Amino acid sequence: MRQCSKGADFRERLMMMDNNANVLKTGTSTLGITFKGGVVVGADHRATMGHFIANKSVQKLFQIGDRLALTTAGLVGHAQSLSRTLTAEVALFELRRQQPMTVKGAATLTANILSGRPHWVQLLIVGVDDDGGHVYSIDSAGGSIPDVYCATGSGSPYMYGVLEDGFKADMTETEALKLAARALHASGQRDAASGNGMYLAVITKKDGFVLQTEDQVRKLLS
């Protein structure tokens, strides 16, 4: 089920933001996949302005905590601002409480920020806590939905075809990595606004956030 905007007033505000914002829009492919003991999270590199490829190495995957990550689709300015805010808020929470923020807590924090001031973004909050791996999709108005896997952005229809076919419960880390790489590769082949490589990371309770190297990604695809 798709999440809906909160009425005509909200849609008008988003239209005004779109018309007035002098920032880069991205066509995007991002995903999060749970597996037994953790999660895999990934995003492509490409940023577009209409049919023009404006940048081939845009960061859409951000580490916001030791075991927490954010992926972004939408306006680059809004995405970068949110990544800085969330990284600071997670660090402050953990400093004050002397304990890690849960994935649900990070998703709720993000949703509360967006419900107070909507941004033109679609996000994933992905991470691991004492209850295991989690993926939350969050819309621009602050709607938050948990799932075992999720894809966002213009490339998501192509990724969902791969994910629906290949996902299974209690996958291994390697199986989840290969599935994520296949899904992102498929979106890069068919979605003109996605591509130019990918960032992939694994998050586990033991090792935290571990970004895969380019060589590791190439081996997954081969």
Secondary structure, 3 states (H helix, E strand, C coil): CCCCCCHHHHHHHHHHHHHHCCCCECCCCEEEEEECCEEEEEEECCEEECCEEEECCCCCEEEEECCEEEEEEEEHHHHHHHHHHHHHHHHHHHHHHCCCCCHHHHHHHHHHHHHHCCCCEEEEEEEEECCEEEEEEECCCCCEEEECEEEECCCHHHHHHHHHHHCCCCCCHHHHHHHHHHHHHHHHHHCCCCCCCEEEEEEECCCEEEECCHHHHHHHHC
